[in-house]
Structure formats: C-alpha cells, structure tokens
Amino acid sequence: MGTYFSEREFAQVEPAENAFSSPIPTQVISNGEFNPPPQTHQQKQVEARIKELADTSSGMAAAFVAMNNVFGKVFDVSEAEAADPMVAQARADGTKGQFIMDVQTHWVRDDYNQEGFLGFLKSVNQLERGGLDPSKVSTYDVKFENYVRQIFLNSDTSVTVLSGAPFDDHSWEFLTNQSIAEGVKMVNKTAGSTRILGHAVVTPGQPGWMDEVDRALAERPPASWKMYTIGDPLSAKTKYPFRLDDEKLMYAFYEKIDKAGIRNICIHKGLMPADYEQSWAGVWRYQTPWDLPKAAKDWPQLNFIIYHGCFRAFMDTPGAALAEFEKTGDIKWATELSRVPEKSGTQNVYAEMGTSFATTAVIDPRFAAALLGTWVKGLGSSNVIWGTDSVFHGSPQWQIEALRRLEIPADMQRKYGFAPLGAANGAVKNQILGLNSARMYNINLRADYPRFTEDKFAQIKQEYRTAGMLDSLRDNAAHGWIRKRSA
C-alpha cells in the first residue's frame, strides 16, 4: 500500500461498502489515519436490532432506537417516531431553520493523479458495482458534484469550510490552496450566497512556506489557516513536524496573520494508529497538546482550533477506552486539551469534533457523551466546534442527528460534573452546531441567514422535497476502511 496502513494492517481491513447498509454506521469507519477496531458485540446487537426494525417508516429514528436498546438511553428518540412518519416529521420540524456550520469538509480535485490514493478511493468509493473492471470504477463519491449533493442537498448543513492537507510529496495533496480558493468562488457563485469558506494550508518548515502565506494573503485571502503539527499525517517518516510554540519558526507567521486580520488557525491533532508509540517513535508527541498552553497565552488574539479535538483514537479494545475514563475521569490527549485554558489563562483554544465524534458515537455513545462532556467542561460550550470530515465519509446528516439527540447520561453528569447538553435546538447544541463558528468567521446570521434559505441550493432542495424525491438523494454510502467482518 505504501501509505495509510502497513501491509499487516492493510490485511486486517476491507472497504466500508462491505459493511451493513444502515442509516447509522454499525462499526467504526477509518479514513486511514487510524486503525479501525473490530465490530464489537454491542455493535453486532445494534445491527441485528436495526434489521428487525427494517420495516419501520423512519429509518434514522429506528437506528437510534436500536442504539438505545443496546447501550441504554443516550439518544432522544421514541418507538413512535421510528414507526410513524408523521411523528418523525414533527420532530424534524422542530429543528427546521437551525444554523449548522461544518468547518471540516473535503473533496478531491478532478485532476488528482496520485495512483496510490486513487487506488484507495477506487477501493472504497465505488458507485459502479457488480463486478466491473476496477479500472472503470468511479471516484465520483469524493468529487465536487457529490460534495454538493451530500452536504447541501442531503443534509441540514448551512455553511461549510473547505479544507486540504499537507504532504511532504506535494503530488498527494487533495486540493491546492489555489484550487480551494477557486472551488469556494464556484460554489458561492452557483448558490448565489456564501455557502462555503476556504482554508489555506500552511506547511511550517517546508521550503518557501512563508512565501505561500504571502501569496495567499495577496491573491486569495482565506477564511482561516490549516496546518498539521505532525507534518505529513500519513507518513511516520514525516520530515517537517513542528511545535506551535516554536518562537523562531512560528511567531513571525502569527504576527503576519494577526496584522492581516485572519486569526483562525485550524490544527490537526490526534487520530493516531494503534501502535503509534512504536511506528511513529520520535514524532507522535507533535499530535498532543504539549505546545498549546504557551502559544495560546502568547497569542490570545488568535483562535487555535484543534481538529479532531485531540482525540487519540482507540488503542486497544473500544471497551477499554470507556473503562479507563470511568476509572480515571480522563481521556488521553482530549482531557489534556480541555485543561489548556486552565494552564494558559486564556479562552482561545477550541475542540473541533470531526471524525472523533462520529467514531465514538458508533463505538459506544456513552463514550461519545464522555468525550463531548470533557470538551464542554474544560473549554466551555462556546469553544466546541462542529465538523464532520465529509464528504470523504458520505452525507453528514446522521452525525447531525446524533448530536441533536445525544444527552450525557444522568449518572455521568453527577459523577464527573458534566452539564446536560439539552434540547436539539437548545442553547448548547445551537452553539456547537453553528453559532460558535458563525461568531469566529464573522457571519452575521441576522443579515445572512435568510440568504441560505432562499438561494439556489435551497430552491433545488425544496423542489425535490415538493416532488417527494428528497429521499432519492439519500443513500447509506460509507467511505473508508472497516476491520474485516467475520464470514
């Protein structure tokens, strides 16, 4: 394979399309940055229960009923909602108009020609099925057209941020900074409103990296910056890891972006493979929050948005992670992140939820509640940010519904001092799903939100709904890797 997994690890996984087709995944799906654990006994129970409920009228609600049947009541859902589409519609009407901003989204440029990654995409993003020649398999699922379909037509997402990723070998980049900027212009022009904002990927330490920052500021100013302190996220031999608090390397950059008024810095941390201490020896610590307290304190006017919320990913069995939390009250790296405000005395560090929330919600929603409770308790509900890592993982709608319905169990609230998350459209969830990002990205919802409900995308979505065709936009496609399923 040469990337993502070692030969041994690759032998343990298979394409996510081989998983049970469900409104909610019934086992963890990896994008390749971490090892997906095997399907647990509880997940098999959820899958079996969903199959039993397959003839119900509301598939999404039925899936959450199945989750509650297995894990205990964590999601706000009823048997009546699963059985009666009118009950399900009444609930949906309760969140109509909710502003949702997804700050971590991707598509792959049309001229992407990295054969290694294309092989990965062809394996896990098949639209043409039925034993076709693999050379004819489409990568449509992760291209621009399906991005618009799944995010703006097939979910309740209002606004997105289009992102990229750095690699030591630039030919691996999904989108260049220029193509991100061009994509943003294209989407917004087509929609007739500001539906998408863009990152500029920053590569500290690489030759000419500050020249690219200057070029971006002069020619195509981004809404925010994206960087990976690990350097190349898919190579244990990464050449350019760095610390955020490296005064010699980073502080001139901070001064420049502060002066330009583009103060949001989005930083990938977390999602390491299971054997990270061995396979990433010498560099894995760059994925931890070790460099945040000083950087945050020295630059209180900047926003340090930690993608994946510094969730390390499951190391052993999924149950071990929850057991460790229940014993210690800590979630490695994520708890450390949540304590940065206490150490730095500032409120400019944020946890973004992409992939981490989806993964933990599928493994054990009680653990997802613990993770979210940890972020909110330490950082504040105003500093937890919604993101999904779509469209690499299909439509984000099930993740939106999972957060809307999730509540931290009462026993967990009492034991760990977690505050309740509240209603689907209550203050806390509205903050997390969109209001926090709107504030950070200077979106004036009073002036701008009507445009999101009246633009071209909104019109198309309404036409499909009126014609009874909205469900035809939906599929249960899952893209990525799962641990091989038993025969």
Buried (B, 14 or more C-beta within 10 A) or exposed (E): EEBBBBEEBBEBBBBBBEBBEBBBBBBBBBBBBBBBBBBBEBBBBBBBBBEEBEEBBBBBBBBBBBBBBBBEEBBBBBBEBBBBBEBBEEBBEEBEEBBBBBBBBBBBBEEBEBEBBBBBBBBBBBEEEEEEEEEEBBBBBBBBEBBBBBBBBBBBBBBBBBBBBBBBEEEBBBBBBEBBBBBBEEBBEEBBBBBBBBBBBBBBEBEEBBEBBEBBBEEBEBBBBBBBBBBBBBBBEBEBBBBBBBEEBBBEBBEBBEEEEBBBBBBBBBBBBBBBEEBBEEBBBBBBBBBBBBBBBBBEEBBBBBBBBBBBBBBEEBBEBBEBBBEEEBBBBBBBBBBBBEBBEBBBBBBBBBBBBBBBBBBBBBBBBBBBBBBBBBBBBBBBBBBBBBBBBBBBBBBBBBBBBBBBBEEBBEEBEBEEBBBBBEEBBBBBBBBBBBEBBEBEBEEBBEBBBEBBBBEBBEEBEEEEEBEEBBBBBBBBBBBBEEE
